[in-house]
């Protein structure tokens, strides 16, 4: 069975976008797979989650463009300042005629992942992808026809020197060659079984291809013969090659490597990239000006042919575990690498205010006002740090040898911290002195929250919840209804509270934590943090960039379209509109409208009039149910069923369909009782709904 991460399907990809935006790293932190410059100033880059960014000034600034999709984009190609294309996962092809101000999804007729796209003029172009796929367009990408390749290999790169002569390279050393615009393709002998990730020609006879295990091949006779060149690289993968003439070229790849040649590849020398992560694509507009992009949004730029490369991305990539704001301007976040960062302008700028390598990382931070706050985690000897000047100076107060995971103060003097092996400690003097309390458990306690001085809760591994009604003198275990690890607890008043945890767990109480009820979750991903701003409005963050929101006191949760796939470990809102989430690789994202996803009214004219996936009926069902959907325009349609682990259990529709309404019966006779997901995907529209099989 095919194993798929369910979260990839939990978004509706009409021409919508969520009002979460990057604050760190900048300009953004998603992986970038392709970059293309048409001159020294103007370029575009694309990556995961439909990321498209444009620069008009050589990368001094990058502007995010609305792609209209959350599909991974693998390749981008422009022939002038206005006309360009991008391709990617699920057969996605996008086209723009105004420099990316508007991108329109094109009907590719395939669901194969497309890895490379290349146009020789405003009308004629090709794209290559999985299972030997090559498509050609002769009308500027509006319509695409399949070309016969007689190959089942992934074709990872395609390049045409003119309207007739072109090459495609891919897995298992595959090289295909065409002299008639792709009408027929013939294999060429590469002499290798390594995957070939990039092909680049400077004329009809001289070209290079690069790939796995540092391989570089060159031809001087149009590919009749390919000769291996010595790269001198130990990089596992060389992912992109770009030559500006028969002598001068660059290759980038894993280990942030950049190779450079001035003699056609007879000799390669390594340039210092200054990057920390793998590079996936390189583009030069002339002998001096070039840009390379890669993992975690890496962007590096040279203006002297690669003698010096300069990062165009902010550098903080620490893992951020906790965030806390005292108002819409002033906030703090902590990292696993001993740092505390502060902002005084709503996150526009973040400054490192504490950095001690002796601290084994921070887990939580809490402020009671603008000046007074505490931080805990891997402080030596179980210590807690306290500040009384907004974080300018910090004082360490010793507790014990326990690693502390969460801290909460009810006022300036009274607070609690929880940690490993059931540790609970309390301070009554503002965190100077701490006394141990008996939790009654050896489980790891991950989160603590008090509704007032007496009533408090802590949650942790294996579904543990402990509750006190006397300030911690006594703690009693409460049944959570789950064995999942619990990661965050939050109460809006003395009665209403929520706890979130692994495997999409959400539990709620409305009687002060005496009883807890497991709520229906819209995700199976681990949930790390929950925060409410009032009795109705709350948010949850989790693995794979998961963002959930409720506006009805947690009765229902809606998944928001996120902008990252990195885990988000902490979320915090100061009002119903303004909030932040932080996570892996220095991720800080912000919203100023509550994270609402809305349709861009200016761009809907280019989109299909209607795509709908209805709830199955009956639901729950045994053993069969009917799935209904609407296709707003003729397109390739996929409708599949998955279990809660993401395993594909049924493929109901996998074909091109005309616009209209359809019904499909699903027979689950051979399946066991449980929760299943059904996913409709067509063009840039994806949606998932849940159904329950009850025997």
N, C-alpha and C positions, 0 to 999 in steps of 0.2 A: 504493500500500500504506500501511496505517496504521503509523506509527512509534511504538513504545512502549518506555519504559525497562524493561528486563527486571527490574531489581532490585525493581520494585514488586510482582513476583509471587513473590518468593522467600521468603515467609513463610506459615506455616500459621495461619490466623485462626480457630481454634476459640476458646473462651473462655480464652485464655491471655494471659500477659503476662510480659515479660522483666524480670529483676531488674537492669536498668540504670535509674538515676534521675538527674535533673538536679541538678548543683551550681552551674552557671552557664549562662545567666542563670536567675534564680529569679523566679516559680515554675517556669517552663519556657521553652524557646526556640522552639517550633514556631509557625508562622503560625496566627493565630486569626481565624476568619472570621465568627463570630457570638457575640453576648452578649445575655443576657436576664435582667432583674431583675424579681422580683415585688413587692419592696418595697425600702426603702433599704439593707437588709442582705443579702438572700438573692438570689444570682444564679449563673448558669452561663455558661461560655464553651466553645466547641468549635473544633476546627481539624484540621490534617493529622494523619495517623497515628492517627486515632481519638481524638485528645485531647479529654477532657472534664474541666473543673475546676469546682469549686463553692466559693463563699465564703458563710459564715454571718454575716459581720461587715463588709460593705461593702468587701471587697477587702483588708482588713488581712492576711488569710491566705487562701490558695487551696489546696484539697485536690484532688489528682488522683483522678479516679474511673475505674474499670475499665470501659471501653466494650465490651470483647470484640471489637473490630475494629481493624485498622490502616488501614481505608478513611478517606479524607478526609471530614470532616464539615463541611458547609456552613452548617447552620442549626440553631438550638435554640429551642424554645418551651415555656414552662411556663404553666399556668393557675392553679396554686397551689403550695404548698411541696412537694407530693408528686408530682404528675402532670405529666410532661413528655415531650417527644419531640425527637429529633434526626434529621437526614437528611443524605445525602451521596452520595459516589461509588458507582458500581456498584449503584444502586438501594437503597442502605442506608437503612433506617429503624429507629431504636432507640426503645424505650419504657421509661419507669420509672414506678413507682407508689409509690416510697419516697424521692423526692428525689435519686435517682441512686446510692443505695447499691448497687442492682442495675439494670443495663440489659439488656434483652432484645431480640434482633433480631426484627423483624417481616417477614413475607413481603410485599414490595411488588409482586411480579409483574413487575418491570421491571429491566433492567440499565442504564437511562438514569441519568445523574447527576442527583441531585435537589438543587436549589439553595435551596429555601425551604420551610418548614413552618409551618402556622398552625392553631391550634385556637380555636374560639369557646366551647366548653364541654368537659366531660370526655369527651364522646362524638364530637363532630363536628369534623372537621379536614380540611385539604387539604395537599397538597405539590405543588410544580411543578418541572419540570426540562427536560432536553434533548428536542429533537424535538417540542416542543409538548405535552409530558407534563403532565397534571394528574391526580392520584389523590385520591380522597375516602374517608374512613372515617367510619362512623356508630357504631362500637363501641369508641371510644377508641384506635384505631390498631392493633387486632388484625388486622383484615381491611381490604383496600384494593381499590377498584374504579376502573378507568380511566374518565375522563370525556372526551368528544369535544370537542376544541377547534378542529378544522379549521385548525390551525397547525403548522408544522414548525420554528418558531423556538424558540430556547432561552428558556424562561420562568424568569427569574432571581429573581422575587419574587412572593409571593402574600399577599393580605390580605383578610379577611372582616370586615365590620362587624357582621354577625349571621349566623344560620344560612342566610340566603338571599342577601344582597347581598355581592358580593366582586369583586376585581380581581386580575389577574395582569399583570405587565409583563416585558419581555424585550428580546431582540435586535431590531435594525432598527426601533426605536421602537414595538414591539408593545405594545398595551394591550388586554386582554380583560376583558369585564364580564359578570357573571352576576347574575340576580335570582331564580334558583330553586335556589340551593345548588350551582350548578355543573352541573346537569343539561344546561343549554345555555349556551354562551359566545358572546358577540357582540364583534366588534372595535370599538374606539373610535378616533377620529382623534387621534393625538398631535401631528401636524404636524412630526414629526422622524423621522430615520432613525437617530438615535443609540441606542445600547444603553441601556436603562433598568434600572438595577440594584436599585432599591428603590422600593416603593410603601407609603404609610402614610396612613390615613384616621382622622379624629377623630370623624366621624359618617357618616351615609349619603350626604352630599352634598359634604363638604369634605375634600379630600385632596391629596397631593403625590406626585410621582415624580421621581427624580433619576437621572443617568447620566453618560455620556461627555461630554467637552469642557465640563464645568461646567454641564450643562443641568439646570434645575429647572422643572418644570411643575406648575401648580396648577389644580384644578377646584373650583367652588362649586356645581355642579349634577350631582354624581354621575358626572362624566366625559363628559357630553354635549359639553362644551367644555373643552379644556385650553389654558391660557394660559402662555406662557413668562415666567419671572421672571428678573430680572437678579441673578445670583449674585455677580458681581464676582470670580469665581474663575478662575484659570488652570490649576487642577488638571485633569489629563487625565481623571480618573474621580472622580465623586462616587458613593460606594458604598452609603451608608446614610442614611436620613432617619428621624427620630423626633420626633413632635409630641405634646405632652401636652394641648393644647387648640387652639382655632381660631387662636390668636395665637402661641403659644410653641413653637418647635421648633429642632432642631439637625440639621446635615448634616455627615458626615465623608467623607474620601476621600484620594486620592493627595496626596503632598507633605505628609502629616500635617496636612492642613487641617481646621479645624472652623469651620463657619458657623453663625450664630445669628440668630434673628429673634424679635421681640416683637410684630409686626404682621401675622402670617400670611404673611410672605414678601415683602411689598411692599418691605421693606428688609432686606438681609442684612449682617451685620457679621462680621468674622473674629475668632475667639478664638485666643489663643496656646496651642497644645497642649503645647509643650515636647517633643514627640516628634520622633524622627528618621526615622521610617518611615511608609509608607502605613497609613491606618486603614481597616478594612473594615466595622466595625459599631459602632453606638452605641445605648445603651438608657438611658432616664431613668425613674425610678420616681416622681418628682415634680419640681417646678420647680427644686429645688436639687441633687438627687443623681443623678449620671449616670456612666456608664462607657463608654469606647470601647476597642476592641481592634483589633489589626492584625498587620502583618508582624513576623516574628521574635519573636512572643510579646508584642508591645507591649501594655501595659495602662495606661491613664491614667484618673484618677478626679477628679471635681469634687464638692464639697459646697456650692457657692454658684452654681449655675446656669451654670458655665463661666467665671466671672471668673478662676478659677485652676484649672489642671489639674495634678495631681501624678502622677508615675509610680509604679506599683506593681510595677515590675520592676527587678531589679538592672541596672546600667547598663553593665557591661563587655562590649562587643561586638567587641573586638579579635580578629583571627584568631590562633589559638594553634597553634604549629607543633610544639612538643616538650614532653614531660612526663617528669619523673624523680622517683622517690620513693626515699628511703633507708631508710624503714620505713613502717609502716602509717599513721603520723601526719604525717611530715615530707616535703614534696615541693615541687617548683618547676615552673613552666611559663613558656614564653617566647612573645612575640607578635611579629607582623610590624610592630607600631607601637612598637618600642623599649622594651617593658616586660618586666620579669621579675616574676612573682608567686610568693608563697610561702604555704604552709599548714602549720600545726603541729597541726591537728586532723583530719587525714584528708580535707581538702577542704571541711569545713563552712564555713570562712571562708577567703578568699584576700585577701592583702594585697599591694599593689604595693610592691616593695622596690627597684626600679630603674626609672627612666624618663628617658631621655636622648634628646631629639629629634634629636640629631646622629647617633645610631645608626640605620642604615637598616633596622632590623628584625633579629630573631634567628631563626636556623634550628634551633639545637640547644642543649641544656643537658645537662651530665653532672656528677654528684657522686660522689666516692669515699668520703666519709663525711659526718657531720652538718655539718661546717664547710667542707670544701674542695671547690670545684666550679669549673667553667668554662662559658662560654657563647660561641658564635660565630655569625656571620652577617654582617650589614652593618655591622660595626664599622669605623669609618674606617681606611683604609690597611691593610685586611686584618688588623685586630687581633683579639685574643682577650681576653675579660674573665675575671678570676680572683677568687675570694673565698676567704678563710680564716676567715670568721666566719659562715658559713651564709647569706650574701647581704646582710648589713647594709652592708658596703662592698665595692666592686669596684675592681680595678686593671686598667688596660688595658695589654696587652703587644703590641707591633707585630710583624707577620710580613712581609707583602708587600702588594701591591695586589689580591690575589685575594679573591673572595667565598667564604667558607667555609660549607659546608653541614652538616658533621657532625664531632663530636669524641668521642674515646674515650681514657680513661686506664686503664692496667693496674694502676697503683699511684700513690702520691703524686708520683712524679717522672717517670714515663714515659708519654707520650701522643702521639696522632696526631690530625691534623685533615685533612679533605679538602674539595675545592671545585671551582671552575670550571676548565676547560681542563686537567683531569688533575692539578690541584694536590694534592700530599701533603706535609705538613710534620710534623716530629717534634720533641718536646721531651724532654730528659733531665734537666731541672731544675725540674719542676713547672709548666711553662708560662711561665717567664720568658723563655727564649730558644728559638727555633725554627729548624730547619734544613730546607731543601728536600730532598725525595727525588724520584727519577725514577720516575714511574709508568709511562712507556712509552705513554701515551695522551693525547689531547687531549679526550677525552670529559669531560662534566660528571660528577664523582664526588659522589654524594648521601649515601652512608652508609659508615661504617667501623666495624669490630669486630675485636677481637683476642681469641684464646683464651688466650694468655699472651704473654710478652715478645717471642717470636720470630714466632709464627704469627698473621697477620692478613689481613683481606680488606677490599676496598672495592668498591662497586658503583655503577653510574650509568647514563647514557643509552645507548640502542641496545644494551642487553644486556651492557654491559661488566662484567667481573669481573676484578680484579687481586688477586694473592695474593703474600704474602711469607712466607718461612720463616726469615728472619734479621733480623727487626726493622725491615725496610724498606730495608735496604742494597740489596736487589734486589727488584723487583716483576715478576711475570710475568702475562701475560694468560691467563685460563682460558675455555674455551668454555662458554657458559651455556645454549646450546640455544634461545635466544630473541633476538629483536631488539627486544623491548619495553624501554622505560625501566625500570630497576630502582631502587627507592626505599628499601629497608631490608634490612639483613643482620643476622642474629643466630645465634650458636652456643651450644649448651648444653654442649658439651665440645669436645675437639680434633677430633673426627670428624664430629659431627652438626650441621648448620647449614641455615638456610633463608634465601632471599632472595625478596622479593615486589616486584611491579611493576605496571605499567599493564596494562589489559585482563585483569585477574584473574590475572596471572601469579604462580605459586608454583613455585619450584625448590628442590630439596633435595640435599644431599650427605651421605654417610655414610662418606666416606674423607678427611675433612679438606680438602675443597674441590678435590681433584684432578679429580673428575668431578661433574657436576651433572645432575640429572634433572628434567625438567619434570613437575610433578604435575597431576593432574586438578583443576580448580578448580570451585567451585560458584557462581562469579559472573564476569561479564564486566566488572565495574567496576574502576577503578584501585585498587590496593592500596598504601597508603602506609607502613605500619608493622607490624613483627612483633616479638613478645616472648614468650619462654618463661620459666616459673618453675622447671621441672625438665625431665627428659628426655621426659616425656609431655605435659605441659600447656602449651599455647601459644595465643596469640590474634593475630589480624590485624585491623587497621582500615583503612578505605578510603573511597572516594567514596560519596556518597549514603547516608552513615550505615552503611556495611557493617561488620559485625562477624562474624568467623569464629573458631571454636574447635576445637582438637583435644585429645583425651585419649589418643591412641595414637601419640605421637611423630611426628605429622604425616602418618601413613599416610592418614588421612581428615580432612576438614575439614567442619564443620557450621556453617551460617549461623544466627546468633542473631537473634531479633526485636529490631530496634533501636528507639530512641525518637526518632530524628532523621533527616532526609534531608540534613543538612549533611555535607560531607566531614570525616572524622576523620583528622587528619594524624599522630597519635602515640598509642600505647597502651602502658601500663605496669602490671604486676602485682607486688605484693609477696608474695603467696602464692596458693594455688589458688583462693581466694575473692575476694580484694580487689584491685580494679584500677580504672584510670581511662583515659578516652580524651578527647582534646581536638581541637578543630578550628575551623571557620569560625564567625564571628560570636560569638566568646567561648565557644563550646560546651565545657563540661566535664561529662562524665557519669561515674558511678561504679557499680560493682557490688560487692556483698558476698557473692555466692554463685557467683562465676565466670561470671555472665551467663546462668545456666541459665534456660531457659524452661519454665514448668510450668503445669499446669492448676489453676485456682482451684477447689478441691473444693467450696466453698460455693455455687458458682454454676453448676455443670454441670447441675443438674436442669432448667434452663431451655433448655439447648442440645440440638440434635439428637443422637441417640444415637450416630451414626457417620457420618463422611464420610471417604472414603479415595480416594486416587489411586494406582494401582499402577504399577510400572515397566513400560514397554512390552515386548512380546515378539513376535518376537525383537529383540534389541538387542546389537550393531549389526544393521541390517536392509538389505535390498535386494529389491524396491523398496517393499514394504509391511510394516506391522507393526500389532499390535493394542493399543489403549489401553483399559484397564479402570478403572472407577471405581464407588464406592458412594455413593449419596445416602441419608442417614439420614432425611430427611423431604421431602415434596413441596416443590419449590422451582424457581425459574428457574435453568437450568444453562447455562454457557458453557464450551466446550472449544475452545481455539484453539492453533495452531502458530505459532512465531516462529523466525526465524533468529538468529544470534549478534549481529546489529546491532539486534535488537528489532523487525524488520519482520514484520508479520503475513503469513504465507504460506498459511494455511488456517483456515477456520472450520468446525469439524466438528459442533459442537452449539451451538444458540442458541435454546432453547425451554424451556417449563415441563415438568418431568418428575416423575412420582410416585416415592416412595421405592423403592429397589431397587438391584440391581447391573446395570451396563451395560457393553457392549463395543462399541467403534467401530474399524473398520479405517481406517487411514491409508495412502493410496497416494501415494508420493513420486516417481512416475515422471518428473515434470517438474522435479524439483529436483536440484541438484548435490550431490555428496558434502560432508559436513560435519556440524557439531554443530547440533542444533535443540532447541528447548525446547517442551514442551507444558504448557499452563496450564488447570487446572480452577478455575472460580469459580462459587460458588453461595451466595447470602446473604452471610454473613460469613466463609465458608470460601474460602480461596485457597491453591493449591499449584502449584508448578512442578517438573517433572522434566526431565532431559536425555536425549536419545537421539542416536544416531549413525547417519547414512546412509552406507554404504560401497558405492560402485559397483564 
